[in-house]
């Protein structure tokens, strides 16, 4: 859809996030990339952050006292924005910010946040419902959704439903995440399904030595992303391929084992660190992140764009986003099965290359931000 079409249909979008919309750290860079594409298309009027922390918020339950005491540092209450107080507060702040922005008829909210003025349509990206999050031990433990009393949980579910009812359109990642929304009473006709897109620039076709067994992992949450499982599997791989290497990016686990290299967090916004990350991708021959929970995994797309075959654990519908032409789907989180699949690939360099080529082709055809933005704008234009 062209810029002229957007103006003709008066598609005027105000982006809204729970965090800095320009930061690549906010929601894995989803608002940063998506709002930039909306701006290029001529339909974004501005973007606002409604998630500021005020002293009175902490008194009204925004501070998680239990987690703060346990960790020895202040921790925000993950359920606060789903509570009655949180929803009312975020709605008031969103409406106040609306009054300072150019004319718009759609608020595009990333995550469950405030409800805009009545004359504005609400479109939201909801990755996972709070009820699903609370009932999943892996997710709940990582994001602070565990340990809450029944009243707080019931209130969170109630007020998230209140938000969802006010949405005119809900964008979610996969059929699996859509099922969670439908269980919360969302009408299927209000749901549109698109995986998020790849957040890295196309590096072009890369020539690499496929005879090497060089594995790369990229992830911030070492435990939830299956890091320990990967290291155990790599120890087995190392017995077969003595020169095998494992490069860990995004976190700093304390691992001392031959062939394992820990690089820590590499910031894509810093030229030197972005260059280093790109070099690690170029030198790798396999990307493996055996995450135990991830509704999609943008990092799989990034690795595939660099021409790497990817290995993952089945779950949350990821296997439908990343087909077997480009990805290996391990049935369960078992280090022996994971090692077996890595060894299989390393024994067949041509197979690795074929999968890498197929993955790169898929990303370029389906999972780029301009394509996603065009699809979403087309859906929003139908709202009338």
C-alpha positions in Angstrom: 0.0 0.0 0.0 1.4 3.4 -1.0 1.8 6.5 1.1 -1.0 8.1 -1.0 -3.4 5.3 -0.1 -2.7 5.8 3.7 -3.5 9.4 3.5 -6.6 8.8 1.4 -7.9 6.4 4.0 -6.7 8.7 6.8 -4.5 6.1 8.5 -2.8 8.3 11.1 -1.0 6.2 13.7 0.3 7.2 17.1 2.8 4.5 18.4 2.6 3.7 22.1 5.0 1.6 24.1 5.8 0.6 27.6 9.4 1.8 27.3 11.4 4.0 24.9 9.9 3.4 21.4 13.3 4.3 19.8 15.3 1.8 21.8 16.3 -1.5 20.3 16.0 -3.0 23.8 12.3 -2.2 24.1 10.3 -5.3 23.2 13.3 -6.8 21.4 13.3 -3.7 19.1 9.8 -4.4 17.7 8.5 -0.8 18.2 11.8 0.7 17.0 11.7 -1.3 13.7 7.9 -1.2 13.1 7.3 2.4 13.8 10.2 3.3 11.6 8.5 1.5 8.7 5.2 3.2 9.5 7.1 6.6 9.4 8.6 5.7 6.0 5.1 4.9 4.7 3.8 8.3 5.8 1.2 7.0 8.4 3.0 7.5 11.7 2.4 10.9 13.4 4.5 10.1 16.5 5.5 7.6 19.2 5.1 7.9 23.0 6.3 6.1 26.1 3.7 5.7 28.8 5.7 3.6 31.3 7.5 6.2 33.4 7.8 5.3 37.1 6.6 7.9 39.6 7.0 7.7 43.4 3.2 7.4 44.0 3.1 4.4 41.6 5.5 2.5 44.0 3.2 3.2 46.9 0.2 2.0 44.9 1.7 -1.5 44.3 4.1 -1.0 41.4 7.0 -2.1 43.5 7.2 -5.9 44.1 8.2 -6.1 47.8 8.7 -9.9 47.8 11.1 -9.9 44.8 12.8 -6.8 46.0 13.6 -8.3 49.4 14.7 -11.6 47.8 17.0 -10.0 45.3 18.3 -7.1 47.5 17.3 -4.5 44.9 14.1 -2.8 43.7 12.0 -4.9 41.4 8.8 -3.7 39.7 5.6 -5.7 40.0 5.1 -7.5 36.7 1.3 -7.6 37.3 0.9 -3.9 38.0 0.1 -2.8 34.5 -2.6 -5.5 34.4 -4.2 -4.3 37.7 -7.1 -1.9 38.0 -4.8 0.8 39.3 -2.2 0.2 36.6 -4.7 0.1 33.8 -6.4 3.3 34.9 -3.0 5.1 35.4 -1.6 4.0 32.0 -4.8 5.0 30.3 -4.7 8.5 31.9 -1.1 9.0 30.8 -1.7 7.8 27.3 -4.7 10.2 26.9 -2.6 13.0 28.3 0.1 12.3 25.7 -2.4 12.0 22.9 -3.4 15.6 23.5 0.2 16.7 22.8 0.5 14.8 19.5 -0.6 15.6 16.0 -4.0 14.4 14.9 -4.4 10.6 14.7 -7.1 8.0 14.6 -5.2 4.9 15.7 -3.1 4.2 18.7 -0.8 1.3 18.0 0.1 -0.1 21.4 3.0 -2.6 21.8 2.0 -4.8 24.7 -0.9 -4.5 27.1 -1.0 -0.8 28.1 -3.4 2.1 28.4 -6.7 2.6 26.6 -6.9 5.7 24.4 -9.6 8.3 24.0 -13.0 7.0 22.8 -12.6 8.6 19.4 -9.4 6.7 18.7 -9.2 3.1 17.5 -6.9 0.8 19.5 -4.6 -1.7 17.8 -2.2 -3.7 20.0 0.5 -6.2 19.7 -0.1 -8.9 22.3 2.5 -11.7 22.4 1.1 -13.8 25.2 -1.8 -13.4 27.6 -1.1 -12.9 31.3 -3.0 -16.1 32.2 -0.8 -18.1 29.9 2.3 -16.4 31.3 1.4 -17.0 34.9 0.6 -20.7 34.2 3.9 -21.4 32.4 6.6 -22.0 35.0 9.5 -21.1 32.7 8.0 -17.9 31.5 6.6 -16.9 34.9 9.9 -17.4 36.7 11.8 -15.3 34.2 9.5 -12.4 34.0 8.3 -12.1 37.6 4.8 -13.6 37.1 5.3 -16.3 39.7 4.5 -16.1 43.5 1.5 -13.8 43.3 -1.6 -14.4 45.4 -4.9 -15.5 43.9 -6.5 -12.1 44.2 -3.7 -10.4 42.3 -3.8 -13.0 39.5 -7.6 -12.8 39.1 -7.5 -9.0 39.0 -4.7 -9.2 36.3 -6.7 -11.6 34.1 -9.9 -9.4 34.5 -8.2 -6.2 33.5 -6.3 -7.6 30.7 -9.6 -8.8 29.3 -10.9 -5.3 29.8 -8.0 -4.0 27.6 -8.5 -6.7 25.0 -12.2 -5.9 24.7 -11.3 -2.3 23.9 -9.0 -3.4 21.1 -10.3 -3.0 17.5 -7.5 -5.2 16.2 -4.9 -7.4 17.9 -1.7 -8.5 16.2 -0.1 -11.6 17.7 2.8 -13.7 16.6 1.6 -17.3 15.9 -1.5 -19.5 15.8 -0.3 -20.7 19.3 -0.4 -17.2 20.8 -3.7 -16.5 19.0 -5.2 -19.6 20.8 -4.4 -17.9 24.1 -6.2 -14.8 23.1 -9.3 -16.7 22.0 -9.4 -18.5 25.4 -9.6 -15.0 26.9 -12.8 -14.3 24.9 -11.2 -12.4 22.0 -13.2 -12.7 18.8 -11.2 -14.5 16.1 -12.1 -11.8 13.6 -10.3 -9.2 15.7 -7.0 -11.2 15.6 -4.3 -10.9 12.9 -1.4 -13.3 12.9 2.1 -12.3 11.7 5.5 -13.3 13.2 7.7 -10.3 14.0 10.4 -9.6 11.5 14.2 -9.8 11.3 15.9 -6.8 13.0 19.3 -7.0 11.2 20.4 -5.6 7.9 21.0 -8.0 5.1 24.7 -8.9 5.1 24.5 -10.5 1.7 25.6 -14.0 0.7 28.4 -15.2 2.9 31.1 -17.6 2.0 32.1 -19.8 4.9 34.0 -23.0 5.6 31.2 -25.5 6.1 33.7 -28.2 7.1 34.0 -26.5 10.5 31.8 -27.3 13.5 31.3 -23.8 14.8 28.1 -23.2 16.9 26.8 -19.9 18.0 24.2 -19.1 20.7 22.7 -15.6 21.1 20.3 -14.9 24.0 20.0 -12.7 27.1 18.3 -15.2 29.4 20.8 -18.1 29.7 18.4 -20.4 31.7 15.2 -19.8 29.8 17.0 -19.9 26.4 18.3 -23.4 27.2 21.9 -22.5 27.8 22.8 -25.2 30.2 21.2 -27.8 27.9 23.3 -26.5 25.0 26.6 -26.7 27.0 25.9 -30.3 28.0 25.1 -31.2 24.4 28.3 -29.4 23.2 30.4 -31.5 25.5 29.2 -34.6 23.6 29.7 -32.9 20.2 33.3 -32.1 21.3 34.0 -35.8 21.7 33.3 -36.4 18.0 34.6 -33.1 16.6 37.6 -32.1 18.7 38.0 -28.7 17.0 34.3 -27.8 17.6 33.6 -24.4 19.1 30.7 -22.8 20.9 30.3 -19.0 21.0 27.9 -17.6 23.5 26.6 -14.1 23.0 24.1 -12.0 25.0 24.9 -13.2 28.5 27.9 -14.1 30.7 27.5 -17.6 32.1 30.4 -18.8 34.2 31.6 -21.7 31.9 35.1 -23.0 31.7 35.2 -25.7 29.1 37.5 -26.3 26.1 36.0 -24.8 22.9 33.5 -22.6 24.7 33.9 -18.8 24.2 31.7 -16.3 26.2 31.4 -12.9 24.5 28.8 -11.3 26.8 26.2 -8.8 25.6 27.0 -7.1 22.2 25.0 -3.9 21.6 23.9 -3.6 18.0 23.7 0.2 18.5 27.4 0.4 19.0 29.4 0.1 15.8 32.3 -1.9 17.2 30.1 -4.4 19.0 27.7 -4.8 16.0 30.8 -5.6 13.9 31.9 -8.2 16.3 28.5 -9.9 16.4 28.4 -9.8 12.6 31.8 -11.5 12.4 30.7 -14.2 14.8 27.7 -14.9 12.7 29.9 -15.0 9.6 32.3 -17.5 11.1 29.6 -19.8 12.5 28.2 -22.9 10.7 25.3 -23.6 13.1 23.0 -21.5 15.2 21.5 -23.3 18.2 19.3 -21.8 20.9 17.4 -24.6 22.6 15.0 -22.1 24.3 12.3 -23.6 26.5 10.0 -20.7 25.9 9.8 -18.2 23.0 6.7 -17.4 21.1 8.8 -16.9 17.9 12.5 -16.1 18.3 13.6 -13.1 16.2 17.1 -14.3 16.7 16.4 -17.4 14.6 15.5 -15.0 11.8 18.7 -13.1 12.3 20.8 -16.2 12.1 19.0 -17.5 9.1 19.5 -14.1 7.3 23.2 -14.8 7.8 22.8 -18.1 6.0 22.9 -20.4 9.1 20.9 -23.6 9.7 19.2 -23.3 13.0 18.4 -25.9 15.7 15.6 -25.4 18.2 13.3 -27.2 20.6 9.7 -27.7 19.6 7.3 -25.5 21.4 4.9 -22.5 21.2 4.4 -23.0 17.5 8.0 -22.1 16.4 8.2 -25.1 14.1 5.4 -23.6 12.0 7.3 -20.3 11.6 10.7 -22.0 10.8 10.1 -25.1 8.5 12.4 -28.1 8.3 13.9 -26.8 5.1 15.9 -24.4 7.3 15.6 -25.7 10.9 16.0 -28.8 13.0 13.2 -29.3 15.5 14.3 -31.3 18.5 11.3 -33.0 20.1 12.1 -32.4 23.7 14.8 -30.6 25.9 17.2 -33.5 26.0 21.0 -32.8 25.7 21.6 -36.2 24.0 19.1 -35.5 21.3 20.4 -32.0 20.8 24.0 -33.3 20.5 22.9 -36.0 18.0 21.3 -33.3 15.7 24.4 -31.1 15.9 26.6 -34.0 15.0 24.4 -35.0 12.1 24.6 -31.5 10.6 28.4 -31.3 11.1 28.9 -34.6 9.3 27.0 -33.2 6.3 28.4 -29.8 5.3 26.4 -29.6 2.1 23.2 -30.2 4.1 24.1 -27.2 6.4 24.7 -25.0 3.4 21.4 -26.0 1.8 19.5 -25.3 5.0 21.3 -22.0 5.4 20.4 -21.0 1.8 16.7 -22.0 2.4 16.5 -20.0 5.6 18.0 -16.9 4.1 15.6 -17.1 1.2 12.6 -17.4 3.6 13.6 -14.4 5.7 14.1 -12.2 2.6 10.7 -13.3 1.2 8.5 -13.2 4.3 10.1 -11.8 7.5 11.3 -8.2 6.8 9.9 -5.2 8.6 8.7 -3.4 5.5 6.6 -6.4 4.5 5.1 -6.7 8.0 4.3 -3.0 8.2 2.6 -3.1 4.8 0.4 -6.1 6.0 -0.5 -4.4 9.2 -1.4 -1.1 7.5 -3.6 -3.1 5.1 -5.4 -4.7 8.1 -5.8 -1.4 9.8 -7.2 0.3 6.7 -10.1 -2.2 7.0 -11.1 -0.9 10.4 -13.0 2.0 8.7 
